[in-house]
Amino acid sequence: MTMKFVMLLLVGLMMGGCGKMESVQEQVEKNYTNADGLIHAYPTEQDSEYLSETISLYMAYLVLVEDEENFSKQVELLKSHFLAQENDHYFIRWRLNENAATNALIDDIRITTALEQAAGIFGNENYKIIADQLSAAVFSVQSTGGYTVDFYDWSLELPAQRLTLSYLDDSESITAESYELLGNADASEVFFPEYYDTASEQYVSSNEVHMIDQLLIALNRENRRQPSEQFAEWLKEEWNEEQKIYGRYDRQTLKATVDYESLAVYYYLHTYFSSLGEVELADEVFRHAKDIAADGMLDNAHFFDFIHYQMLVQKQ
C-alpha cells in the first residue's frame, strides 16, 4: 500500500466526525459493482453494460491514486472475464458478451498504459508482461494499409477499415503512419473529421460532433506539437460567452444540438485548456464541474462521467 493511498484513507477517516465521506472506491463498490466485482455502466443498474472501457478507466484512476490493492483486484477481473486468447495472441473483449469477438483500440491503450505504469509504481513485473502481450497483438494484426485501426474481429480474422482520430493517444502499438493522420487532418475549420476510412482513403466528418471526440483529437494533436488554432479560439470564445460547453454541436452552425453537459467533457476541456497554458480558464472549468457535480449530476451518472470527474478532482 503506497503512502499516497494511505494519506487518502486518513483524510477520509478524519472526516468521520462530521459524517464519513465515502471514498471513490467505496462509491464504485456500492453503486457500480455487481456480486462478482464487475463494474456496470449505471449506478445500481446491474443489467447495464459491462465494458472494457469501464474497467480501463477505473484502472487508470487506481493507478492515479496509487491504490495497489484495488488495482490488483481489477487485473484479476480483467484476466478472468475480459481477456481472451486466439492462437498465440491475447486480446481484450470490448464488452462482456458471449458473442463479442472484437477488441477496442482506445480501451486497449488505456489498459496497457495503466498496466505499464502500475508495473513501475507497484513493482509488479507481471503487469508489464500482460501489457506487452496486448500491445503485441494489436501491432501484429490490427492494421490496414499501414494504419492501426479501431478493432480486430478475432472470429472473422479481419481488421476494421477505419481509424478514429480520437483514439490516437501515445502507444507503441500504433504505427507511425497512423499518427501522421492527425497532422494531415484539415484544421482550417473549427471541428475536425472524426475518422479516416482506410478503404476510401478519405477522412470522414459527421454533421453533429461530439465534444469529447473533438477535445481528444485536439489533445492528441497538441501532444504531437500540432496546434489547432481554429478549434482553440472557438472553444475559448464559446466558454467565455456561455460559461459552459455542451455535449454535441452542429458542424456548420457551431451551435449546440443538445442541452446537456458532461463531466467527462469538462475533464478533457480542463486538460486541453491546461495544455494551452490557459490556467484561469482551466480553473473556471473545474469550479463549474464541481458545482454541477454537487448539484446532483453525479447521482445517476454513467461510470464514464463519474470516474472522469473523480480523476479531474485528483488533478487539483
N, C-alpha and C positions, 0 to 999 in steps of 0.2 A: 504494500500500500504506500503510495507516494506522499510526500509532505504536502503537496498541493491538495490532494484529495482529503487528507486528514484535516487541513485547515477549513475546507468546505464543510466537513462534517461538524467541526467545532462551532462554526458560525451558526449552523442550523440548530445545534444543541443550546447555544447561548440564547437563542430566541424563544426557547421553550417557555420561559416565564410569562411571555405576553402572547402565548398561543403558538404552538410549534409550527414552523413553516416547513412544509414538505419539500424535500429535495426534488430535483428534476427526476432522478432515478426512481424515487418513491412515487411520483406522479405517473411516470411511464408504467411502472408495475401495477399501479392501482387502476389506471384509466385506459391503458392501451394494450395490456398484455393478457393473453389467454392462459389457460391452465398449463399449457406446455411451455410457457415462457416466450411465445412468439408474439410479435407486435403487429396489431391490426391498424388499419388506416384511421378510423374514427374512434373517439373515446366511447367505451362501453359497448361498442357495436362489433361483436366478435365475428359477425358474418361479413364485415367489410374486408377488403382485400389484404393479403399478406404479400408484400412486395420486397424485392431485393433493394429497391430504392429506400425503403423504410429502414431496413437493417443497416444499410450502408451509411445513412445519415446518423443513426444512433451510434454506430461505431466511431464515426468522425467526432461526435460530441464526447464520447467517453475517452477518446484519446486527448481531446482538448482539455478536459478536466483531470486527466491522468488517473482515471478510475480503473485500475488493473483488474480488480475482481469482477466487475460487471462486464468489462471488455472481454475477459476470458469466457464468460457465460455466452456472450453473443457469438464468439468464434465457434463455440461448440454447437450452437443452434444453426449457424451458417453451415457447418460441416455436415450436420445430421439431417438438415431439411432442404437447403438450397444448393449445396454442392453436388454436382453430377460428374460422371466420368464417361467419356466416349473415346474408345481406342486408347491412345496414350495421352489424351488431353483432359483437363479438368475445366469445367465452366460453372457459372452461377445461373440458375434458373431465374428469370426476371420476375416470376410470381410463383406462388405455391399452387400448382395445378398439375394433376397427373399427366395432362397432355402438353404442358409447357416444355418445349424443347429448344427455346431460344434464350439468349442472354441479352443484356442491355449494356452497351458500351459505357455510358456515363456511370452506371452503378458499379460496373467492374472497376473503373478508375477510382471511384471513391473507396471501394473496399480494399483494393491493392494499396492505395495511398495510406489508408488507416492502418493496415497490417504492417507496412514498411515503417511507419512512424512508431507504432506500438513495439515493434521488434527492438528499436533503439531505446525507447523510453523505459520499457519494462524488461529489457534484456532477454527477450524470448526469441531465439533464432527460428523456431518453428513457424512463427508468423511470417517471417521473410520467405521461408520455403513455400508456403501457400501462395503468397503474393507473386512469387516468381513463376509458379505453375500457372496461375491465372493469366499473367501477362504473356507468358509464352504461348498459350492457346490463342489469345487474341491476335498476337503478332503473326502466328503461323497460318491461321485460316481465315481471319476476319478482314479480308481486304478485297477490293475490286479495282483493277486498273491502277494499282499502287496506292489507293486511298483506303485507310481504315474506315470501315462502315459501321452503321448503328448496331447491327446484331449479326449473329450467325445462327442459321437454323440447323441444329445438330441432327434432326431427324431426316431432313432432305439433303444435308451436307451442302447448303447453299448460303453464301453471304448475301446480305442486303445490297440494294443498289442505291443507297443514299447515305450521306454523311451529314448529320445535323451539326451546324456550326457551334451551337451552344455546348456540345459535348467535348470540344477541343481543349480540354484542360491539359496541363502538363502531364505527360505519361510516356514512359519508354516504349509502351506497346503500340503507340500511334506513329505512323510513318511520317517522315519529313514532308512528303508531298501533301499530306493531309493538312498540315499547318499552313502551307502556302495558300490554301483556300481562304484563310482568314484575311491575309493581306490583299488577295486578289478580289475579294468581295467589294461590290460598289459601296463606298462610304460617302458618296456625294449627296445622297438623300439621307433623311433623318433616320429611317429604320433600315435594318439590314435584311437581306434574304435569310430565310430560316435554314435551308439545307442545300446541298449540292447533289444533283441527280447524276450518278455515275454512268447511267445508260445513255442519257441525252447529252451529258457533259455540259450541263447548264445549272445555274443557281435557280432556286425556286422560292418565290415570295408569296405569302398569303395576304389576303386583303385585310384581315384582322390580325394584329400582332399581340403576342403575349409578352408582357414586360419582363418576366423572369428570363425568357429566352433572349430578349434584346439586351438585357443587362449582362447576362452571361457571355454573350458574343462580344460585347464591348469590353468586358473584363479580360476575356481571352486575348483580344487584340492588344489591350493595354499591357498585358503581361509579356507580350512579344514586341513591345515598343512600337505599336501601330495605333496611333491616336485616332479617335473618331470624333472630329470637331463638330460635325453637324448634329450628331446624336447628343453629345455632351452639352452643347449650347441649348438645344431644345429642352433637354432634361432639366437644366438649371432654371430656365425661364418658366417651365411648367411648375416646378416646385416653388419657385418664388411667388408665382401668381396664385397657385391653388393651395400650397402647403400640404399637398398630398399627391400621390401617384396612384392611379387606378390599375386594375389587373390587366386590362386589354385596351388597345387603341386602334382606330382606323388608320391604315397606312397612308391614305391620301389626304384625309382631312386633319389628321393628327389629333382628333378628338377622342375622348374616352367612349368606348362602346358598352361599358358596364359601369355599375355604380358601387362595386365592391372594392375594398382594399385588401391587401395580402401582407401578412407579417413576413413571409418569405421574400416578397418583393422588397420590403424595407431592409431586410438583411443584405440583399445584393445591392440595393441603392446606397446604403451606408458604406458598403465595401467599395463601390465604384467611386463615390464622392471622395472617400479617403484616399483612393489610389490617384485621384486627380489633385490631391492636396487641398481639397475644399473641406477643411476641418469643421468650419462653422456649419456648413450645410449638413455634413455628416452628423454633427451633434443634434441639429434640428430634427433630422430623420429619426435618430434614436429616441429623442424625447416624445415625438409623435407616436412611434411604435409602442413605446412604454405606456402612453396614455390610452391608446385603443385596446391594448392587451388588458390593461386594468379595468377597462370599461366593458368587459365581457367577451371580447373576441376569442379568448383562449378557451372559453367554456366548452365549445363543441368544435374546436379547431382540428382540421386534418393534421395527422402527425407531421407532414411536410412543413406546415406553418408553425406548429408547436415547437418542433426541435430547432428550426431556423431562428425563431425568436430567442430560444434559450442560448443558442450559440452567439447571437447578437449581444445578449446580456453579458456573456463571458468575455466579449471583446472589450468591454468598457473598463 
